[in-house]
């Protein structure tokens, strides 16, 4: 996806989130921030790396890093929300609480978005899962973004799905 196209899509999605959901929330997701970044994402905000507490990664030659803020995210402003430039936000933070359900093909990097899932840790998870506008916009975003990632990156990003994305913690939204 071209950078300008991605920025437009991110702005549209964030506008909906901020006005409908995040603007009514005290931000526990940002206060208890623990997220994953790809190494190429770290390059985008290397100036802020001192704010991160990296968790030990058990993966050999990891392409991702798990980060724990141990309290409030340093990029969260009480009035403005996230102060990071829209393109510098990691996919994990940007996408939360809506993530793609990935179906893997047989070819090397063949993947497709097989639906979406909303993590129940969000106070608005139930409402978001029924919001066709935001779920549809996020699905379109991920259908393009997934083309830029490898299977290995996606598998590392989600970790062991059976441990992290337990069915009781998500609301599944299958493709129509």
C-alpha positions in Angstrom: 0.0 0.0 0.0 1.4 3.4 -0.9 2.3 5.6 2.1 -0.2 8.3 1.2 -3.0 5.8 0.7 -2.2 4.2 4.0 -2.1 7.6 5.8 -5.6 8.4 4.4 -7.0 5.1 5.5 -5.5 5.4 8.9 -6.9 9.0 9.3 -10.4 7.8 8.3 -10.3 4.9 10.7 -8.9 7.0 13.6 -11.5 9.7 13.0 -14.3 7.2 13.5 -12.6 5.6 16.5 -11.9 8.9 18.2 -15.3 10.4 17.7 -17.4 7.4 18.5 -15.4 5.3 20.9 -12.0 6.6 22.1 -13.4 10.0 22.9 -15.8 8.4 25.4 -13.1 6.2 27.1 -10.4 6.8 29.7 -8.0 4.7 27.6 -7.2 1.6 29.7 -5.7 0.2 26.5 -3.1 3.0 26.3 -2.6 3.1 30.1 -1.8 -0.6 30.3 -0.1 -0.6 27.0 1.6 -3.8 25.9 2.0 -4.2 22.2 4.0 -5.7 19.5 6.1 -4.0 16.8 7.8 -5.2 13.7 11.5 -4.3 13.5 10.7 -2.0 10.5 8.2 -0.2 12.7 10.8 0.5 15.4 12.8 2.4 12.8 9.8 4.8 12.4 10.0 5.9 16.0 13.5 5.1 17.1 13.6 8.5 18.8 11.2 7.2 21.4 12.9 3.8 22.0 14.0 4.9 25.5 10.3 4.9 26.6 10.0 1.2 25.8 10.5 -1.8 28.0 11.2 -4.7 25.7 10.1 -8.1 26.9 12.3 -11.1 26.3 11.6 -12.7 23.0 12.0 -16.4 22.8 12.0 -16.5 19.0 15.3 -17.0 17.2 16.0 -14.1 14.8 12.8 -12.3 15.7 11.3 -9.9 13.3 9.1 -8.4 16.0 9.5 -7.1 19.5 7.0 -7.2 22.4 6.9 -4.0 24.3 5.4 -3.3 27.8 4.9 0.3 28.9 4.5 -0.7 32.5 1.9 2.0 33.1 0.7 4.8 31.0 1.9 5.0 27.5 4.3 8.0 27.1 2.6 8.9 23.8 -0.8 9.4 25.4 -2.0 12.9 26.0 -5.1 13.1 28.2 -6.8 15.7 25.9 -5.4 14.8 22.5 -5.0 11.1 22.7 -2.0 9.5 21.0 0.6 12.2 20.1 2.6 9.9 17.7 2.3 10.9 14.0 -0.4 8.7 12.4 2.1 6.8 10.3 4.5 6.1 13.2 1.9 4.2 15.2 2.5 0.5 15.2 0.0 -1.7 13.5 -0.8 -3.3 16.8 -1.7 0.0 18.5 -3.4 1.4 15.4 -5.6 -1.7 14.9 -6.6 -2.3 18.5 -9.1 -3.7 19.3 -9.9 -4.9 15.8 -7.5 -7.5 14.2 -7.7 -9.7 11.1 -8.3 -13.4 11.3 -5.8 -14.7 8.9 -6.2 -17.8 6.6 -2.9 -19.1 5.4 -2.5 -20.6 1.9 -0.1 -23.2 0.7 2.2 -20.9 -1.2 5.1 -19.1 0.5 3.4 -15.9 1.6 -0.2 -16.7 0.6 -2.5 -15.2 3.2 -6.0 -13.7 3.2 -8.2 -11.9 5.7 -10.8 -14.5 6.7 -12.8 -12.2 8.9 -12.1 -9.8 11.8 -11.9 -10.2 15.5 -12.5 -7.6 18.2 -10.7 -8.1 21.5 -13.0 -8.0 24.5 -10.5 -6.0 26.6 -11.9 -2.9 24.9 -14.7 -1.3 26.8 -16.7 -0.9 23.5 -15.9 -4.4 22.0 -19.5 -5.4 21.7 -20.5 -2.1 20.0 -17.5 -2.1 17.7 -18.1 -5.7 16.6 -21.6 -4.6 15.3 -20.3 -1.4 13.7 -20.1 -2.3 10.0 -18.5 1.0 9.1 -15.5 0.7 11.3 -15.1 -3.1 10.9 -15.4 -2.7 7.1 -12.9 0.1 7.0 -10.4 -1.9 9.1 -11.0 -5.1 7.0 -10.2 -3.1 3.8 -7.1 -1.7 5.5 -5.9 -5.2 6.5 -6.6 -6.8 3.1 -4.1 -4.4 1.6 -1.6 -4.3 4.5 -1.4 -8.1 4.8 0.2 -8.2 1.3 3.2 -6.4 2.7 3.8 -8.9 5.5 5.3 -12.4 5.4 3.6 -15.5 7.0 6.5 -15.7 9.4 6.0 -12.1 10.6 2.2 -12.5 11.0 2.7 -15.8 12.9 5.2 -14.1 15.2 3.0 -11.1 15.6 0.0 -13.1 16.8 2.2 -15.4 18.8 0.6 -18.7 19.7 -2.9 -18.0 18.8 -4.3 -20.6 21.2 -2.6 -18.8 24.1 -3.1 -15.1 23.2 -6.3 -15.0 21.2 -8.4 -17.3 23.3 -11.9 -17.6 21.9 -13.4 -16.2 25.1 -11.4 -13.0 24.7 -12.5 -12.2 21.2 -15.7 -11.5 19.2 -15.3 -13.2 15.8 -16.7 -11.4 12.7 -16.6 -13.8 9.8 -16.6 -12.7 6.2 -20.0 -12.4 4.6 
